């Protein structure tokens, strides 16, 4: 059997402003959604050779901060600075507002198993929707702090918030509670989290990613660190959790002390491989790294890209890795560099994301 070699291509017709999110379809291997500060959601077919194909783009009233697929390849959801949670018919382009937060919608996740959409906002709440229900009465779950990131494991929802707060909810319990809503919002829920955690990272949380194995999750911060934790609260399991430094570059020596200076970059993106257990990270240094979260080792470092890595995402089959870059303003510049928003799709070599044997 011939060996599969890695290839990387750049998608044509990228966004014209900073990229906030990218999501592969959980239903097929090549459809990719991209959300941007240019007030659009982009739908690509990455199976086309060379530059892929921009199928369609969908205009919004304000910058879009997150996007995800719904029950199939023809349905998507978006949220952003206009505070609306929207359903998008990817075939007709029709948009429907499902609910409106009091502040920007920062994150979205869709549970295919429960046909349930969850939106997280800077208004310190999540909205829970059941888009297939007619009518759909969304529920509101108040939280102690603004939401920075949402991530789904097979049975859990992890919410990363300001003040280093982190809540873990049981998905089945949320589904059961929220389906009882029978009136217009707010339909406020009083649901206790399955676990209350505090981030192991001392600085602002950037993103969170759950392990597909349902065992735990990883979080990253603006201060060049990643923490790996486990849902099992036993003393033995919690002894396995750890944090480590990454996405840092040498800044030379301090002229006064002679000590080495680290230039520290935010870790903007995390993604777990759907089957192999490896983890990809992307940082403000323009690098994408692959990690073995069990052995605590870096397994791959890709060549630096010309701008900050905004998002990384494996496709359903795990043979593609999408990488979005755009100006991250780590260099102190306040204006978006024209042409810096780009999306690359890397077709992984046969063993590229495979965990190394001990």
Phi, psi and omega in degrees: 000127183293145180285137179273124181260150182286142173224155179222134179227159180253134180285139176283162176056058180283171175299160182259359177222182186305142178269133182255333186198148170225142180217124170282155176289138173279358185256340180215177189259351190236347181282132184226130175257142178229129177253143186218158174288354177277012175074028179225153166250134182248138176243122182242151166255109185273000182282341178293141181292160179066262192259007184065192180218127171282111182283314183192155170232152190235118185280143176238173181279341185209171177307141182260127185261337177203160182205152175204159174282160178253229188286342178204186183287354181258003183232135177219164177228146182219159176204154182188212187287348176278359174075358181271144167261119188244143168260133181243125170278108186288348178272312184265340184086358181295137179241137180233128178279121181271324177196168180227123176279172177274343175221185186301147174272114186268327188212150179222141170219148179234124177268110179295323182299320183255002184049049189231128178256135179234128178245137178245139189230161172289355176276012178065047177204163165241149171252137179246122184242150171236082190300336181278347178280140178235113355282162177260112177257103182293149176253153180244131177243109179293146180231163183284341184211168180296146183273131175256327186203145172236144175210145181251134162257172181307325182237003186229153169243126177251126181244118175261132187231176173295168180061025176063017180281144179215122180248143174241125180246149172280123185296319181298318179295318178298318180297315181296316181293317187283336180285352179277353180295128183231018181214175180296156179304158022271341181046057185292128179265147172246080186244122177281138176293150175296322176217143168252125180234161170243135182302140176285352181264137187279342185249175186309129178290135180261312181201168180222144176219131179270149176286132177300340179284353180072018183267332185182204186202166175234146174232155178229162184230174178286352187252037172060045179219153173231139175242139178243127184225166186235144180292325180300120185270005179296155182300321180296316181290319181293338176291345181276342185292151184202166175224153182211158179276147177196174179050056178229151178229155179287131177255019181084199182252145175294124184296337182269315185262339183079003180280150178293138180253130175266131169267116188259132181243151175292146173264099189278337192218140174221145175203137176264141174295137187295338183230332188270342178089353178286162184231137175255142174231148177229138186231175178292350176278001180081010182254148169245129181238147173251142185229151167258102185290344180277317180267358177063040182236148171277131183252343183201139173231117180276159178300138182301142177264163189282005178207171181300138176280119183269327184200150172226151183201128171274147174278176186302319182282343180081010180262354179235142174234115177269138182229122178252133176234151173191169181304125179256359176065018175292338181276003178090352178283138185263350182255145176293130177283124183300132178083005182278342178280115183215152179233127178247146174237119182256123173273115190286144174292167189307315183245019188297320182257008182285140178291142180283142176286141180290000000 
